[in-house]
Amino acid sequence: MTCGHCVASVTEELKEIVGVQDVEVVLDAKGVSTATVTSASSLDEASIRSAIDEAGYTLEAINS
């Protein structure tokens, strides 16, 4: 990701996942950006991966 529009796209897609309460994306235009997703229950990895893909990016790793 390289700009605020990128952050907004990822945030929007992640917030559409059922159960997501909050999303915080930290932009690192020269490195790896991160997204922290808060939910009341466990989220399906496939749903997260699909949301990131829909925003036009590739999920590198999930840390729980």
mmCIF file of the N, C-alpha and C atoms, coordinates in Angstrom:
data_MODEL
# 
_entry.id   MODEL 
# 
loop_
_atom_site.group_PDB 
_atom_site.id 
_atom_site.type_symbol 
_atom_site.label_atom_id 
_atom_site.label_alt_id 
_atom_site.label_comp_id 
_atom_site.label_asym_id 
_atom_site.label_entity_id 
_atom_site.label_seq_id 
_atom_site.pdbx_PDB_ins_code 
_atom_site.Cartn_x 
_atom_site.Cartn_y 
_atom_site.Cartn_z 
_atom_site.occupancy 
_atom_site.B_iso_or_equiv 
_atom_site.pdbx_formal_charge 
_atom_site.auth_seq_id 
_atom_site.auth_comp_id 
_atom_site.auth_asym_id 
_atom_site.auth_atom_id 
_atom_site.pdbx_PDB_model_num 
ATOM 1   N N  . MET A 1 1  ? 0.841   -1.171  0.000  1.00 0.00 ? 1  MET A N  1 
ATOM 2   C CA . MET A 1 1  ? 0.000   0.000   0.000  1.00 0.00 ? 1  MET A CA 1 
ATOM 3   C C  . MET A 1 1  ? 0.887   1.235   0.000  1.00 0.00 ? 1  MET A C  1 
ATOM 4   N N  . THR A 1 2  ? 0.398   2.250   -0.673 1.00 0.00 ? 2  THR A N  1 
ATOM 5   C CA . THR A 1 2  ? 1.236   3.442   -0.810 1.00 0.00 ? 2  THR A CA 1 
ATOM 6   C C  . THR A 1 2  ? 0.577   4.748   -0.390 1.00 0.00 ? 2  THR A C  1 
ATOM 7   N N  . CYS A 1 3  ? -0.734  4.728   -0.075 1.00 0.00 ? 3  CYS A N  1 
ATOM 8   C CA . CYS A 1 3  ? -1.404  5.999   0.232  1.00 0.00 ? 3  CYS A CA 1 
ATOM 9   C C  . CYS A 1 3  ? -2.634  5.783   1.109  1.00 0.00 ? 3  CYS A C  1 
ATOM 10  N N  . GLY A 1 4  ? -3.243  6.892   1.489  1.00 0.00 ? 4  GLY A N  1 
ATOM 11  C CA . GLY A 1 4  ? -4.441  6.843   2.311  1.00 0.00 ? 4  GLY A CA 1 
ATOM 12  C C  . GLY A 1 4  ? -5.612  6.168   1.623  1.00 0.00 ? 4  GLY A C  1 
ATOM 13  N N  . HIS A 1 5  ? -5.688  6.296   0.301  1.00 0.00 ? 5  HIS A N  1 
ATOM 14  C CA . HIS A 1 5  ? -6.760  5.623   -0.443 1.00 0.00 ? 5  HIS A CA 1 
ATOM 15  C C  . HIS A 1 5  ? -6.618  4.111   -0.323 1.00 0.00 ? 5  HIS A C  1 
ATOM 16  N N  . CYS A 1 6  ? -5.402  3.622   -0.359 1.00 0.00 ? 6  CYS A N  1 
ATOM 17  C CA . CYS A 1 6  ? -5.137  2.191   -0.188 1.00 0.00 ? 6  CYS A CA 1 
ATOM 18  C C  . CYS A 1 6  ? -5.630  1.729   1.183  1.00 0.00 ? 6  CYS A C  1 
ATOM 19  N N  . VAL A 1 7  ? -5.295  2.501   2.200  1.00 0.00 ? 7  VAL A N  1 
ATOM 20  C CA . VAL A 1 7  ? -5.717  2.191   3.570  1.00 0.00 ? 7  VAL A CA 1 
ATOM 21  C C  . VAL A 1 7  ? -7.241  2.154   3.652  1.00 0.00 ? 7  VAL A C  1 
ATOM 22  N N  . ALA A 1 8  ? -7.901  3.129   3.055  1.00 0.00 ? 8  ALA A N  1 
ATOM 23  C CA . ALA A 1 8  ? -9.361  3.189   3.079  1.00 0.00 ? 8  ALA A CA 1 
ATOM 24  C C  . ALA A 1 8  ? -9.978  1.976   2.389  1.00 0.00 ? 8  ALA A C  1 
ATOM 25  N N  . SER A 1 9  ? -9.404  1.538   1.278  1.00 0.00 ? 9  SER A N  1 
ATOM 26  C CA . SER A 1 9  ? -9.927  0.378   0.550  1.00 0.00 ? 9  SER A CA 1 
ATOM 27  C C  . SER A 1 9  ? -9.841  -0.887  1.390  1.00 0.00 ? 9  SER A C  1 
ATOM 28  N N  . VAL A 1 10 ? -8.692  -1.105  2.004  1.00 0.00 ? 10 VAL A N  1 
ATOM 29  C CA . VAL A 1 10 ? -8.501  -2.294  2.837  1.00 0.00 ? 10 VAL A CA 1 
ATOM 30  C C  . VAL A 1 10 ? -9.420  -2.230  4.054  1.00 0.00 ? 10 VAL A C  1 
ATOM 31  N N  . THR A 1 11 ? -9.483  -1.076  4.691  1.00 0.00 ? 11 THR A N  1 
ATOM 32  C CA . THR A 1 11 ? -10.336 -0.905  5.872  1.00 0.00 ? 11 THR A CA 1 
ATOM 33  C C  . THR A 1 11 ? -11.792 -1.195  5.534  1.00 0.00 ? 11 THR A C  1 
ATOM 34  N N  . GLU A 1 12 ? -12.269 -0.652  4.444  1.00 0.00 ? 12 GLU A N  1 
ATOM 35  C CA . GLU A 1 12 ? -13.658 -0.848  4.023  1.00 0.00 ? 12 GLU A CA 1 
ATOM 36  C C  . GLU A 1 12 ? -13.969 -2.322  3.793  1.00 0.00 ? 12 GLU A C  1 
ATOM 37  N N  . GLU A 1 13 ? -13.099 -3.014  3.083  1.00 0.00 ? 13 GLU A N  1 
ATOM 38  C CA . GLU A 1 13 ? -13.336 -4.433  2.796  1.00 0.00 ? 13 GLU A CA 1 
ATOM 39  C C  . GLU A 1 13 ? -13.319 -5.274  4.073  1.00 0.00 ? 13 GLU A C  1 
ATOM 40  N N  . LEU A 1 14 ? -12.374 -5.003  4.970  1.00 0.00 ? 14 LEU A N  1 
ATOM 41  C CA . LEU A 1 14 ? -12.296 -5.774  6.213  1.00 0.00 ? 14 LEU A CA 1 
ATOM 42  C C  . LEU A 1 14 ? -13.502 -5.519  7.108  1.00 0.00 ? 14 LEU A C  1 
ATOM 43  N N  . LYS A 1 15 ? -14.006 -4.298  7.141  1.00 0.00 ? 15 LYS A N  1 
ATOM 44  C CA . LYS A 1 15 ? -15.159 -3.972  7.982  1.00 0.00 ? 15 LYS A CA 1 
ATOM 45  C C  . LYS A 1 15 ? -16.439 -4.641  7.496  1.00 0.00 ? 15 LYS A C  1 
ATOM 46  N N  . GLU A 1 16 ? -16.452 -5.122  6.252  1.00 0.00 ? 16 GLU A N  1 
ATOM 47  C CA . GLU A 1 16 ? -17.628 -5.808  5.721  1.00 0.00 ? 16 GLU A CA 1 
ATOM 48  C C  . GLU A 1 16 ? -17.732 -7.253  6.205  1.00 0.00 ? 16 GLU A C  1 
ATOM 49  N N  . ILE A 1 17 ? -16.685 -7.779  6.815  1.00 0.00 ? 17 ILE A N  1 
ATOM 50  C CA . ILE A 1 17 ? -16.718 -9.149  7.327  1.00 0.00 ? 17 ILE A CA 1 
ATOM 51  C C  . ILE A 1 17 ? -17.617 -9.186  8.560  1.00 0.00 ? 17 ILE A C  1 
ATOM 52  N N  . VAL A 1 18 ? -18.542 -10.135 8.587  1.00 0.00 ? 18 VAL A N  1 
ATOM 53  C CA . VAL A 1 18 ? -19.454 -10.281 9.718  1.00 0.00 ? 18 VAL A CA 1 
ATOM 54  C C  . VAL A 1 18 ? -18.652 -10.544 10.989 1.00 0.00 ? 18 VAL A C  1 
ATOM 55  N N  . GLY A 1 19 ? -18.927 -9.766  12.028 1.00 0.00 ? 19 GLY A N  1 
ATOM 56  C CA . GLY A 1 19 ? -18.264 -9.931  13.313 1.00 0.00 ? 19 GLY A CA 1 
ATOM 57  C C  . GLY A 1 19 ? -17.130 -8.956  13.568 1.00 0.00 ? 19 GLY A C  1 
ATOM 58  N N  . VAL A 1 20 ? -16.667 -8.271  12.529 1.00 0.00 ? 20 VAL A N  1 
ATOM 59  C CA . VAL A 1 20 ? -15.566 -7.316  12.707 1.00 0.00 ? 20 VAL A CA 1 
ATOM 60  C C  . VAL A 1 20 ? -16.094 -6.086  13.437 1.00 0.00 ? 20 VAL A C  1 
ATOM 61  N N  . GLN A 1 21 ? -15.398 -5.723  14.519 1.00 0.00 ? 21 GLN A N  1 
ATOM 62  C CA . GLN A 1 21 ? -15.791 -4.559  15.311 1.00 0.00 ? 21 GLN A CA 1 
ATOM 63  C C  . GLN A 1 21 ? -14.954 -3.330  14.983 1.00 0.00 ? 21 GLN A C  1 
ATOM 64  N N  . ASP A 1 22 ? -13.683 -3.543  14.659 1.00 0.00 ? 22 ASP A N  1 
ATOM 65  C CA . ASP A 1 22 ? -12.798 -2.415  14.394 1.00 0.00 ? 22 ASP A CA 1 
ATOM 66  C C  . ASP A 1 22 ? -11.659 -2.865  13.489 1.00 0.00 ? 22 ASP A C  1 
ATOM 67  N N  . VAL A 1 23 ? -11.150 -1.940  12.689 1.00 0.00 ? 23 VAL A N  1 
ATOM 68  C CA . VAL A 1 23 ? -10.002 -2.191  11.814 1.00 0.00 ? 23 VAL A CA 1 
ATOM 69  C C  . VAL A 1 23 ? -9.054  -1.009  11.940 1.00 0.00 ? 23 VAL A C  1 
ATOM 70  N N  . GLU A 1 24 ? -7.772  -1.306  12.140 1.00 0.00 ? 24 GLU A N  1 
ATOM 71  C CA . GLU A 1 24 ? -6.744  -0.265  12.157 1.00 0.00 ? 24 GLU A CA 1 
ATOM 72  C C  . GLU A 1 24 ? -5.653  -0.677  11.178 1.00 0.00 ? 24 GLU A C  1 
ATOM 73  N N  . VAL A 1 25 ? -5.416  0.138   10.175 1.00 0.00 ? 25 VAL A N  1 
ATOM 74  C CA . VAL A 1 25 ? -4.382  -0.138  9.181  1.00 0.00 ? 25 VAL A CA 1 
ATOM 75  C C  . VAL A 1 25 ? -3.249  0.859   9.377  1.00 0.00 ? 25 VAL A C  1 
ATOM 76  N N  . VAL A 1 26 ? -2.030  0.326   9.467  1.00 0.00 ? 26 VAL A N  1 
ATOM 77  C CA . VAL A 1 26 ? -0.842  1.166   9.596  1.00 0.00 ? 26 VAL A CA 1 
ATOM 78  C C  . VAL A 1 26 ? -0.094  1.100   8.272  1.00 0.00 ? 26 VAL A C  1 
ATOM 79  N N  . LEU A 1 27 ? -0.004  2.238   7.613  1.00 0.00 ? 27 LEU A N  1 
ATOM 80  C CA . LEU A 1 27 ? 0.627   2.334   6.298  1.00 0.00 ? 27 LEU A CA 1 
ATOM 81  C C  . LEU A 1 27 ? 2.135   2.460   6.430  1.00 0.00 ? 27 LEU A C  1 
ATOM 82  N N  . ASP A 1 28 ? 2.848   1.606   5.716  1.00 0.00 ? 28 ASP A N  1 
ATOM 83  C CA . ASP A 1 28 ? 4.303   1.718   5.574  1.00 0.00 ? 28 ASP A CA 1 
ATOM 84  C C  . ASP A 1 28 ? 4.566   1.673   4.074  1.00 0.00 ? 28 ASP A C  1 
ATOM 85  N N  . ALA A 1 29 ? 4.589   2.828   3.441  1.00 0.00 ? 29 ALA A N  1 
ATOM 86  C CA . ALA A 1 29 ? 4.688   2.916   1.985  1.00 0.00 ? 29 ALA A CA 1 
ATOM 87  C C  . ALA A 1 29 ? 5.978   2.323   1.434  1.00 0.00 ? 29 ALA A C  1 
ATOM 88  N N  . LYS A 1 30 ? 6.999   2.184   2.263  1.00 0.00 ? 30 LYS A N  1 
ATOM 89  C CA . LYS A 1 30 ? 8.279   1.634   1.802  1.00 0.00 ? 30 LYS A CA 1 
ATOM 90  C C  . LYS A 1 30 ? 8.520   0.218   2.301  1.00 0.00 ? 30 LYS A C  1 
ATOM 91  N N  . GLY A 1 31 ? 7.553   -0.340  3.012  1.00 0.00 ? 31 GLY A N  1 
ATOM 92  C CA . GLY A 1 31 ? 7.739   -1.678  3.569  1.00 0.00 ? 31 GLY A CA 1 
ATOM 93  C C  . GLY A 1 31 ? 6.424   -2.430  3.607  1.00 0.00 ? 31 GLY A C  1 
ATOM 94  N N  . VAL A 1 32 ? 6.200   -3.134  4.702  1.00 0.00 ? 32 VAL A N  1 
ATOM 95  C CA . VAL A 1 32 ? 5.003   -3.951  4.862  1.00 0.00 ? 32 VAL A CA 1 
ATOM 96  C C  . VAL A 1 32 ? 4.007   -3.208  5.746  1.00 0.00 ? 32 VAL A C  1 
ATOM 97  N N  . SER A 1 33 ? 2.846   -2.927  5.212  1.00 0.00 ? 33 SER A N  1 
ATOM 98  C CA . SER A 1 33 ? 1.778   -2.302  5.992  1.00 0.00 ? 33 SER A CA 1 
ATOM 99  C C  . SER A 1 33 ? 1.066   -3.387  6.787  1.00 0.00 ? 33 SER A C  1 
ATOM 100 N N  . THR A 1 34 ? 0.445   -2.999  7.903  1.00 0.00 ? 34 THR A N  1 
ATOM 101 C CA . THR A 1 34 ? -0.247  -3.974  8.741  1.00 0.00 ? 34 THR A CA 1 
ATOM 102 C C  . THR A 1 34 ? -1.685  -3.543  8.992  1.00 0.00 ? 34 THR A C  1 
ATOM 103 N N  . ALA A 1 35 ? -2.532  -4.540  9.202  1.00 0.00 ? 35 ALA A N  1 
ATOM 104 C CA . ALA A 1 35 ? -3.925  -4.288  9.564  1.00 0.00 ? 35 ALA A CA 1 
ATOM 105 C C  . ALA A 1 35 ? -4.229  -5.080  10.824 1.00 0.00 ? 35 ALA A C  1 
ATOM 106 N N  . THR A 1 36 ? -4.804  -4.412  11.806 1.00 0.00 ? 36 THR A N  1 
ATOM 107 C CA . THR A 1 36 ? -5.252  -5.071  13.024 1.00 0.00 ? 36 THR A CA 1 
ATOM 108 C C  . THR A 1 36 ? -6.770  -5.088  12.996 1.00 0.00 ? 36 THR A C  1 
ATOM 109 N N  . VAL A 1 37 ? -7.327  -6.296  13.099 1.00 0.00 ? 37 VAL A N  1 
ATOM 110 C CA . VAL A 1 37 ? -8.772  -6.478  13.033 1.00 0.00 ? 37 VAL A CA 1 
ATOM 111 C C  . VAL A 1 37 ? -9.254  -6.963  14.392 1.00 0.00 ? 37 VAL A C  1 
ATOM 112 N N  . THR A 1 38 ? -10.244 -6.266  14.961 1.00 0.00 ? 38 THR A N  1 
ATOM 113 C CA . THR A 1 38 ? -10.817 -6.642  16.250 1.00 0.00 ? 38 THR A CA 1 
ATOM 114 C C  . THR A 1 38 ? -12.206 -7.213  16.015 1.00 0.00 ? 38 THR A C  1 
ATOM 115 N N  . SER A 1 39 ? -12.472 -8.355  16.674 1.00 0.00 ? 39 SER A N  1 
ATOM 116 C CA . SER A 1 39 ? -13.781 -8.986  16.542 1.00 0.00 ? 39 SER A CA 1 
ATOM 117 C C  . SER A 1 39 ? -14.166 -9.641  17.861 1.00 0.00 ? 39 SER A C  1 
ATOM 118 N N  . ALA A 1 40 ? -15.458 -9.876  18.029 1.00 0.00 ? 40 ALA A N  1 
ATOM 119 C CA . ALA A 1 40 ? -15.964 -10.510 19.243 1.00 0.00 ? 40 ALA A CA 1 
ATOM 120 C C  . ALA A 1 40 ? -15.681 -12.007 19.248 1.00 0.00 ? 40 ALA A C  1 
ATOM 121 N N  . SER A 1 41 ? -15.523 -12.589 18.067 1.00 0.00 ? 41 SER A N  1 
ATOM 122 C CA . SER A 1 41 ? -15.260 -14.025 17.952 1.00 0.00 ? 41 SER A CA 1 
ATOM 123 C C  . SER A 1 41 ? -14.210 -14.260 16.877 1.00 0.00 ? 41 SER A C  1 
ATOM 124 N N  . SER A 1 42 ? -13.779 -15.494 16.755 1.00 0.00 ? 42 SER A N  1 
ATOM 125 C CA . SER A 1 42 ? -12.765 -15.839 15.761 1.00 0.00 ? 42 SER A CA 1 
ATOM 126 C C  . SER A 1 42 ? -13.284 -15.567 14.353 1.00 0.00 ? 42 SER A C  1 
ATOM 127 N N  . LEU A 1 43 ? -12.382 -15.126 13.501 1.00 0.00 ? 43 LEU A N  1 
ATOM 128 C CA . LEU A 1 43 ? -12.725 -14.873 12.105 1.00 0.00 ? 43 LEU A CA 1 
ATOM 129 C C  . LEU A 1 43 ? -12.108 -15.949 11.228 1.00 0.00 ? 43 LEU A C  1 
ATOM 130 N N  . ASP A 1 44 ? -12.787 -16.263 10.159 1.00 0.00 ? 44 ASP A N  1 
ATOM 131 C CA . ASP A 1 44 ? -12.323 -17.244 9.198  1.00 0.00 ? 44 ASP A CA 1 
ATOM 132 C C  . ASP A 1 44 ? -11.190 -16.650 8.360  1.00 0.00 ? 44 ASP A C  1 
ATOM 133 N N  . GLU A 1 45 ? -10.062 -17.350 8.288  1.00 0.00 ? 45 GLU A N  1 
ATOM 134 C CA . GLU A 1 45 ? -8.917  -16.849 7.519  1.00 0.00 ? 45 GLU A CA 1 
ATOM 135 C C  . GLU A 1 45 ? -9.284  -16.605 6.062  1.00 0.00 ? 45 GLU A C  1 
ATOM 136 N N  . ALA A 1 46 ? -10.122 -17.454 5.503  1.00 0.00 ? 46 ALA A N  1 
ATOM 137 C CA . ALA A 1 46 ? -10.524 -17.287 4.103  1.00 0.00 ? 46 ALA A CA 1 
ATOM 138 C C  . ALA A 1 46 ? -11.283 -15.977 3.896  1.00 0.00 ? 46 ALA A C  1 
ATOM 139 N N  . SER A 1 47 ? -12.087 -15.575 4.873  1.00 0.00 ? 47 SER A N  1 
ATOM 140 C CA . SER A 1 47 ? -12.827 -14.311 4.775  1.00 0.00 ? 47 SER A CA 1 
ATOM 141 C C  . SER A 1 47 ? -11.879 -13.124 4.792  1.00 0.00 ? 47 SER A C  1 
ATOM 142 N N  . ILE A 1 48 ? -10.877 -13.198 5.648  1.00 0.00 ? 48 ILE A N  1 
ATOM 143 C CA . ILE A 1 48 ? -9.892  -12.122 5.735  1.00 0.00 ? 48 ILE A CA 1 
ATOM 144 C C  . ILE A 1 48 ? -9.100  -12.040 4.437  1.00 0.00 ? 48 ILE A C  1 
ATOM 145 N N  . ARG A 1 49 ? -8.639  -13.186 3.968  1.00 0.00 ? 49 ARG A N  1 
ATOM 146 C CA . ARG A 1 49 ? -7.863  -13.231 2.726  1.00 0.00 ? 49 ARG A CA 1 
ATOM 147 C C  . ARG A 1 49 ? -8.687  -12.695 1.552  1.00 0.00 ? 49 ARG A C  1 
ATOM 148 N N  . SER A 1 50 ? -9.948  -13.075 1.492  1.00 0.00 ? 50 SER A N  1 
ATOM 149 C CA . SER A 1 50 ? -10.826 -12.627 0.414  1.00 0.00 ? 50 SER A CA 1 
ATOM 150 C C  . SER A 1 50 ? -11.024 -11.108 0.450  1.00 0.00 ? 50 SER A C  1 
ATOM 151 N N  . ALA A 1 51 ? -11.193 -10.548 1.642  1.00 0.00 ? 51 ALA A N  1 
ATOM 152 C CA . ALA A 1 51 ? -11.375 -9.097  1.777  1.00 0.00 ? 51 ALA A CA 1 
ATOM 153 C C  . ALA A 1 51 ? -10.134 -8.346  1.318  1.00 0.00 ? 51 ALA A C  1 
ATOM 154 N N  . ILE A 1 52 ? -8.969  -8.839  1.697  1.00 0.00 ? 52 ILE A N  1 
ATOM 155 C CA . ILE A 1 52 ? -7.710  -8.206  1.289  1.00 0.00 ? 52 ILE A CA 1 
ATOM 156 C C  . ILE A 1 52 ? -7.554  -8.303  -0.230 1.00 0.00 ? 52 ILE A C  1 
ATOM 157 N N  . ASP A 1 53 ? -7.861  -9.474  -0.783 1.00 0.00 ? 53 ASP A N  1 
ATOM 158 C CA . ASP A 1 53 ? -7.794  -9.664  -2.239 1.00 0.00 ? 53 ASP A CA 1 
ATOM 159 C C  . ASP A 1 53 ? -8.753  -8.714  -2.959 1.00 0.00 ? 53 ASP A C  1 
ATOM 160 N N  . GLU A 1 54 ? -9.963  -8.572  -2.432 1.00 0.00 ? 54 GLU A N  1 
ATOM 161 C CA . GLU A 1 54 ? -10.973 -7.700  -3.039 1.00 0.00 ? 54 GLU A CA 1 
ATOM 162 C C  . GLU A 1 54 ? -10.503 -6.244  -3.073 1.00 0.00 ? 54 GLU A C  1 
ATOM 163 N N  . ALA A 1 55 ? -9.717  -5.865  -2.064 1.00 0.00 ? 55 ALA A N  1 
ATOM 164 C CA . ALA A 1 55 ? -9.170  -4.502  -2.020 1.00 0.00 ? 55 ALA A CA 1 
ATOM 165 C C  . ALA A 1 55 ? -7.996  -4.334  -2.977 1.00 0.00 ? 55 ALA A C  1 
ATOM 166 N N  . GLY A 1 56 ? -7.509  -5.458  -3.530 1.00 0.00 ? 56 GLY A N  1 
ATOM 167 C CA . GLY A 1 56 ? -6.429  -5.389  -4.509 1.00 0.00 ? 56 GLY A CA 1 
ATOM 168 C C  . GLY A 1 56 ? -5.045  -5.658  -3.951 1.00 0.00 ? 56 GLY A C  1 
ATOM 169 N N  . TYR A 1 57 ? -4.991  -6.305  -2.788 1.00 0.00 ? 57 TYR A N  1 
ATOM 170 C CA . TYR A 1 57 ? -3.702  -6.563  -2.141 1.00 0.00 ? 57 TYR A CA 1 
ATOM 171 C C  . TYR A 1 57 ? -3.559  -8.032  -1.805 1.00 0.00 ? 57 TYR A C  1 
ATOM 172 N N  . THR A 1 58 ? -2.371  -8.419  -1.366 1.00 0.00 ? 58 THR A N  1 
ATOM 173 C CA . THR A 1 58 ? -2.073  -9.802  -1.024 1.00 0.00 ? 58 THR A CA 1 
ATOM 174 C C  . THR A 1 58 ? -1.811  -9.909  0.467  1.00 0.00 ? 58 THR A C  1 
ATOM 175 N N  . LEU A 1 59 ? -2.473  -10.858 1.104  1.00 0.00 ? 59 LEU A N  1 
ATOM 176 C CA . LEU A 1 59 ? -2.253  -11.119 2.521  1.00 0.00 ? 59 LEU A CA 1 
ATOM 177 C C  . LEU A 1 59 ? -0.971  -11.919 2.670  1.00 0.00 ? 59 LEU A C  1 
ATOM 178 N N  . GLU A 1 60 ? -0.042  -11.420 3.453  1.00 0.00 ? 60 GLU A N  1 
ATOM 179 C CA . GLU A 1 60 ? 1.239   -12.099 3.660  1.00 0.00 ? 60 GLU A CA 1 
ATOM 180 C C  . GLU A 1 60 ? 1.195   -13.049 4.847  1.00 0.00 ? 60 GLU A C  1 
ATOM 181 N N  . ALA A 1 61 ? 0.556   -12.642 5.949  1.00 0.00 ? 61 ALA A N  1 
ATOM 182 C CA . ALA A 1 61 ? 0.527   -13.474 7.154  1.00 0.00 ? 61 ALA A CA 1 
ATOM 183 C C  . ALA A 1 61 ? -0.602  -13.029 8.068  1.00 0.00 ? 61 ALA A C  1 
ATOM 184 N N  . ILE A 1 62 ? -1.065  -13.972 8.886  1.00 0.00 ? 62 ILE A N  1 
ATOM 185 C CA . ILE A 1 62 ? -2.046  -13.665 9.926  1.00 0.00 ? 62 ILE A CA 1 
ATOM 186 C C  . ILE A 1 62 ? -1.421  -14.020 11.263 1.00 0.00 ? 62 ILE A C  1 
ATOM 187 N N  . ASN A 1 63 ? -1.414  -13.073 12.168 1.00 0.00 ? 63 ASN A N  1 
ATOM 188 C CA . ASN A 1 63 ? -0.949  -13.295 13.538 1.00 0.00 ? 63 ASN A CA 1 
ATOM 189 C C  . ASN A 1 63 ? -2.144  -13.121 14.449 1.00 0.00 ? 63 ASN A C  1 
ATOM 190 N N  . SER A 1 64 ? -2.382  -14.130 15.276 1.00 0.00 ? 64 SER A N  1 
ATOM 191 C CA . SER A 1 64 ? -3.552  -14.011 16.162 1.00 0.00 ? 64 SER A CA 1 
ATOM 192 C C  . SER A 1 64 ? -3.153  -13.789 17.592 1.00 0.00 ? 64 SER A C  1 
# 
